[in-house]
Structure formats: structure tokens, C-alpha cells
Amino acid sequence: MARLGTTGRIVVALLMAAPIAFARQAVAVAADRALGEYLSSECVTCHQLTGRYEGIPPIIGWPEASFIEIMNEYRSKVRSNSVMQTVAGRLSNEEVAALAAYFGDLKSKN
């Protein structure tokens, strides 16, 4: 078997580490969604999980980046809604990301 040079060893190391990195990322994403589901009880008091719009906009199926952006706008009071400003203001960045992951994965039941 031929000896590997420095570049070859780096490539082999990266190939061996890639599955571990992907597995860790998958576990982290699942944990984020689980945290989001746990935190969602306050949200679903007003926002329906069915996706129906009855005066309060549905938040299921939103792209994660949009969800995070909107929550940050409530935090910074760019968007005016005292309830949402209060709720968003209590959440950490990690919690907002977890909620975005959870609600982003849900599908409308309409």
C-alpha cells in the first residue's frame, strides 16, 4: 500500500470525520426541534397548529430564517404587537431558532 502524503492524510481524515459531523448535526437539529416543541405551548395558545387563519396568522411551515427575522423584529420593537414583543423578548436566540425549526417542519392540516 502506497504511503499517503500530507494531502492524502488530510483527505482521509476529513472523509472519516464527515459521518461523525453529520451525525452530530442531525442530533443537534433533532434536539432543537424537541426544544421548539417543548416551548411551543405558549405559541399555540394563539397560533393554531391547523394552519387556519382566524385573526391570528398561522406560523406553521414558515422558513426558519423568516421566523427568526420576524421574532427579532418583535424583540427590537420594529413590529408593533405588545404580546409578541413580550413573548419574543423573553426568548433566547437558541429558543427562537428551536421554535423556528419546530414550526418550520409542521404542515398545514387544512
N, C-alpha and C positions, 0 to 999 in steps of 0.2 A: 504494500500500500504506500502510495507516494506521500511524502511529508507535505503538510499544509503550510503555506506561508502565512504571514500575518493577516493578509486579507482573507484567506481561506478560513483561518480560525475565527475571525470576526463574523464571517458569513455563517459558519456553523453555529457559533454561539447565539447569533440572532435567530436562526431557524429553530434552535432548541428552546429559546426563551419565548418565542412568539405564542405558542399554545398556552403557556402559563399566563402571559399577559392578557390574552383574550379571555381566559377563564376567570381571572380576577376581575376584569372589566364586566363580564356577564354577571358575576356575583354582586358587584357594586351596583349595577343597574337594577338588578332584582331587589336589592336592599333598598335602593332609592324608591322604587315603586311601592314596596311594602311600607316604607315610612310615609309615602304620599297617601296610600290608602288609609293608614292609621290616622293621619292628620286631616283627612278629607271630611270627617264627620261635621265639622263646623261649616265647611263649604256647602255640603249637600243639604244643610238646613234650608238654604235658599235656592241654590242652583240644583235643578233636577237632574238626576242621573239618566233619565229617559232621553234627554236632549231636547225636550219640549221647551218652547219659549212662552212663558206666561208672565211677562213683565220683567222678569229677571233673565238675563241672557244665559244660555247654556254654555258650559265650559268644557264639555267632553269633546275629545277629538281635536283639540287645538294643537297646533305645532308648539313644541316645547319652548322654542325661542320667543314666540308671540306671547305665550302665557307669562314667561319671566319678564318680558318687556312691559307688559301691562301691569303686572304686580309691582314692578319697580316704579312705574308712573304713579300708582296709588301711593306708594311709600313716599315719594318725593312731592306728592300733592299736585302733580301735573294734571291728574284726573281727579275730578271732584265727586266724591261719594264718601261721606263720613264713615259709614260702616266698613267699606272696603279699605279706606285709609287706615282705620284702626286694625283690621284683620291683617292687612299686608304689613303694617308697621311692627307687628308682634313676631313676624316670621323671620327666621334667618335665611341667608342665601341658600343654604343646603336644604332647608324646608321648602322654600319656593321651588327649587329645582326638583325635589321629590314630588311635590304636588303636580308640577308640570309633566313629569314622567308618568305619573299615575293617570291623570285626566287625559293626557295625550294618547294613551293606549285604549281608552274606552271608546266604544262605538255607540252611536245613537240607537235607541230601541224604537224609534218611530217607524 
